Amino acid sequence: MDHSTGAAQQPQGTEKIWSKDFVFIFLANFFIFLGFQMTLPTIPLFVEHLGGNDQLIGFVVGIFTFSALLVRPFAGRMLETKGRGFVYLTGLAVFVVSVGSFGFATGIAFLFLMRIIQGVGWGFSTTASGTIATDLIPPRRRGEGMGYFGLSGNVALAMGPTLGLALAAAITFKQLFLISAFLGLAAFLLASRITYKKAEKTEETTEKRRWDVYEKSALQPSLLLLFITTTFGGIASFLPLYSAQKGIAGIELYFFIFAMTLMLSRSFAGKLYDKKGHGAVFLPGTVLIMIAMILLAWLPNSLVMFSAAGLYGFGFGSVQPALQAWAVQDAPMNRKGMANATFFSFFDLGVGVGAMTFGQIGHWLGYGSIYIASAISVSVSILLYIFMMKRPART
């Protein structure tokens, strides 16, 4: 069958990851993620500025991920029919316009609407970028290559929240969101320079499913991811408010340490996945994430918060690229886009459910309970993985 043809096309000596186009997709991904990460800790502050409470913060953060979730299956299909470039550039353009409009919001209703539109742009652009990166990476180095590609988002994460919070204290929200939009525009210009691979035409493309909204081979790793990314919803939406409530300084440093350890773990976790498989990466990574959540639930001082940041970064940086490589590895060549769409749909669903659910939990039981619930969610992912591995493989 065709699963091995991609690997066969490249002689071993020429299996280079850092091609010109890979550099362009790396940089474009960096700029769009930097613009996004600058808004991540500042949107809750903006909602407060507009008169919203914890529950509204959860809904404004969460609705973005749900709109992204809804469009990802369509984006995955369009990657194979309309082409990679069309989907990616359209998503980037919608993101730029929607984020730029945030600064003109005078009420939560308009912001809520623009967050829905932003989610559409984000769903298209991130589904496309992951697929484009998959196209450009030699199949036998996919775990390593996806780890490098993920660094673009991690570097943005190292800079974005700190930069966003610093700018929010120094300039108006309108100026902040316009800067984020200009970063998205830089991503658009870089993306326009990429030579995109055309979708594979195989016999399988003639088969049309009535409800083609997911790729079956990507479901297991995507489901595991869902229970992990709920933790991200709780951290992005409420950790700045939680640390302020406890009088603990250094939330900007938390995001920086998290991103640095993410990058460090990605430098070796992808290679470990390629050599030994997901078993060598998933369980150690998820245990680190769970310990980090328990530390955040306790949170007596800054040192514990920074320790949690390092553990979370090592864990998430190991697990996420390994699960993404797993999600696409068994998909047919003409279904790689849909596999990425499935993976990121579950990513979005986890973040959205986390933000909305934890908004309610934090409102009723206090912010510390958010991270107890997060630790439980990660433990569910671990148990699911053990169950999946014990089931006999079907061929």
N, C-alpha and C positions, 0 to 999 in steps of 0.2 A: 504494500500500500504506500501512499505517498508521504507518510509521516517522516521518513528519513531522507527524502529527496533534498530538502533544504540543506541538511548537513553535508550531503554528498556533493552539492554544487561547489563548495568551497574547499580547496586543498588545505590541509592542516596548516601549512606554513603561512597562509594568507588570511587566517582567521583573525582579522584585526577588528577591535571594537571601536577605536577612536577614529572613525572616518570623518570627513568634512560634514556630512549630513548629521552624523551622530553628535558632533560638536554643536551644530545649529539647534538640534532638538533639545540638547542639554541646556543651552543658554536660554532658549525660548521658554522651556519649562521653569528655569530659574526665575525669570522675570515675572511670569504669570503667578507663580507661587509666592514671590516676594510681595507683589501687589495684594494677593489674597491674604497672606499671613499678617500684613500690616493692619488689615481690617478685623482679623480674628479676635484680638483682645479689646479692640476699640468699638466694635459694634455693640457689645453689652453696655459700654459707657455711653454710647450715643442713644441707645434706647432709654437709659436712665435720664439722659439730658432731655429727651422728648417726653418724659413723665411716666415711663413704663416701670413695672416691678419685675421680680425674679421670674414669675410665670411667663410674662410677656417676653422677657429676654430668651427664655427657653424656646418659645414658639418662633421668634424672629430668627434665632440661630438655626432651629430645626427645619423650618419650612424651606430654607435654601437647599438642604440636603435631600428633601423629599422631591422637590422639582427636578433636581439633578438625577435622582433615582428613576423618575418616570421617563425621562428622555433617553437614558442610556441605552435601552434596547433598540430604540430607533436609530441612535447614533451608531451602534454596533452594526446594524443592518446597512446603514448608509455608507459606512466605511468600505463595504464590499460592493456596493452598487454605484454610489456617487464618487467614491475615491477618498483617500486619506486627506489630501489637501483641502478639499471642499469642506469636509466636516470640521477639520481643525481650525481653519481660518474663520469659518462662520462662528464657531464657538468662541474664539478669541475676540471677534468683533462684538458679539453680544455681551461678553463679559466687560469689555472696555466701556461700552455705553451705559450698562446698568450700574457699575461701580461709580462711574463719574456722576451719575444722577443722585447718588445717596446724599451728597452734600446739599442738594436742593430740597430735600425732604423737610417738611415743617410739621409732619404728623406721622404717627406709627403706621397708619393705614398705607400711605404712599411708600414708606420704607419696606413694609411687608410685601407689597406688590413688586417692588424693584428687586427684593431678595429672591422672589420666585423667578423673575427673569434672569437674574444672575445665576441661579441654579441651572437654568437651561444652558447658558453659555459654558458654565463649568462642566456640566455633564458631557456636552459635545467635545470640549477641548481636552479634558483629561482622559476620556475614553480614547480619543484619537491619538494623543501623545504616547500613551502606553503601547498602543498598537504599532505606531510608527517606530518607536524604540525597539519593539520586538522584531519588526521587519529588518532593522538595521544591524541587529546583534547576531553573530554566528550562533546557530542553534546549540552547538556543543559548549558555548560559553554564556548561555542565556542567564543562568543564575548570577554569574559574575557581572555580566553586562547590565542586568536590571538593578543590581546593587549600585553600580556606578551611576546609572540613570537616576536612581532614587536620591543620590547625593545632591542633585540639582535642587530638589525640593527641600532637602535637609539643610543645605547652606542658606536657602531662603528662610527656613524656619529659625535658623540661628540668628538671623538679622531682623526678620520681619516683625515679630511681636515687640521686641525691644525698640526698634525704630518707630513702629506705630504708636506705642505708648509715649515715647519721647516727643514725637510730633504732636500728639493729641494734647500734651501739656504746653506746647509752645505755639501752635498755630490753631486755626479754626478747623472744625470737622470738615467743612467744605473743601478747604485746601488739602487736607489729609487725603480725602477720597479722590480728589483730582490727581494728586501725585500717584495714588494707586492705579488709577485709570491710565496714566501715562506709562507706567511700568507694563501694563497689559498691552499698550500700543507698541512698546519695544519688542514684546514677545511676538506680536503680529508681524512686524517687519522682519524679524529673524526667521519666522516660520515661512514667510513668503520666499525665502532663499533656498528652501529644502527641495531636493529632487525626490518626489514621492514614488514609492513602489506601487505599481498597479496591483489591484486585487487579483489573486490567483483565480483562474478559470478552470474549474474541474467539473467532472460529471456531477459532483454533489450539489453544485449550484443550481442544477435544474430542479432539484427537490425543494419544494416550497412548503413550509409548515404554516398552518393557519394562524397559530399563536406563537410566532417566533420571537420570544422575548428573553430567552436565556440560552446559554450553551451548557448542555448537560455535563460535559466532562469537567467544567469549572465549578460545579456546585459544591463539592466537598470542601475545597480550600476556601471558597467564598463564605460558606456557612461558618467555618471556624473563625474567619476574619470578623464577621458580624459581631460576635460576642466579645471580641477584643476592642473593636473601634468604638463601642459604647463608652469605654474609658476616656476616649479622646473628646467625646461630647461633654463629659463631666469636667474635664480639665480646661478645655478651651473656653467654656462658657462661665464657669464658676470659681476656678482656682484664684484668679485675681481678687474676686470679692471675698472669698473664704480667707485668704492670707491677710487681707486688709482688716477683716472682722477680728482676726486673732492678733492683730498688731505685729505681724511678721513681715519684715522688709525683704526685698530682693526678688520679687516676682519676675522682673526682667532677666535676672541671672538664672532663675529656674529654667526659662525657655532656652537660654543660651547653652546651659549645661546639657539639657535634654537634646538639643540639636547637635552639639559636639559629640556626645556619646552615640547618637544615632549614626553620624557619619563614620565614626570609628568602627562601630559594629558592622556597618555595610561593607567596609573595606575587606573583611574576611568572611562574613556570613554567606555571601553569594558563592564564593569559592568552595566553602564547606558544603553548601547545598549541592553544587555540581559534583563533588567527589563522593559524598556520603548520603545525599538525599535529605528530605524534609525532616526525617526523624531526628537527625543530629542537630537541627536548628530549632524546631518548633517547641519541644518541651522545655529545654533550658530557657528559651526566650520568654515563654508565657509564665514560667515560674518567677522570673525577674519582674515582669509586669505586675503580677499579683502581689509580690512583696512591696513594690512601689505604691500600689493602691492602699495597702494596709498602713504604710508609713504616712501617707497623706491623710488617712482617716484619723491617725493619732496626732500628727503635726504639732509638736510642742515648741519647735524653734526653726530658725533658718537652716541650720545644719541638716536636720532631718528632711526638710523640703528639698535641699540640694541633693542629698543622697537619693531621695525618691526620683529626682529628675534624671540622675545618672543611671539608675536601675531601669527606669522606664525607657530611656533612650537606647540602652543596650538591648533590652528586650524587644521593643517595637522595631528597632532598626534591623534586628535579625529576622524577626518573624514575617514582617510585611513583604519584603522582596522575595522571600522563599515561597510564601503562599501565592504571590503573583506569578512567579515562574512555574509553579505547580499548576496553576489555573490554566495557563496557555499551552503547557507542554504536550498535553494529549489531545488538544483540539485539532481538527482537520485544518489544512492550510487556509481554506476559504472561510474558516470560522474563528480565526484568531481575534478579529475585531469583536465578535460577539462574546468570546471568552473574556476579553478585557472588560467589555460592558457589564457582563455578569459579575465579575470580580468587584468593579468599582460601584456597582449598584448595591451590593452587600456592604461595602465600605460606607457608602452614603447612608444606607439604612441604619447601620450601627451608630454613626455619629448623630443622625437625626433623632433616633429613638432615645439615645443617651441624653442629648440636650433637652428634649421635651420631658422625658420621664424624670430626669434628675432635677429639672426645674421644679416639678411638683414635690419630689422627695425633699429637696433642700428647703422648700417653702414650709413643708409640714414638720420635718424632723431635724432640720439644720444641715449645714453644708457638709459636716463630717460624715453623715450617713450616705452621702453621694458616693464616697470612695469605698465604703463597706459594700454597697451594692455593686460597685465596679469590680471589686475583688471577687465577688460571687459570680459575676458575669464571666470573668476570665477563667474561673474554675470550671464553669460549664463548657467552655471551649476545650479545656484540657481533657475533661471526661469524654466529650464527643470525639476528640482525636483518638483516644485510647479505644473507644468503641469501633471507630472506622477501621483502625489498624487490625483489630481482632477479627473483623468480618472477613470471610474468605473472599479473595479477589475474583471478580467475574471477567471472563474473557470471551 
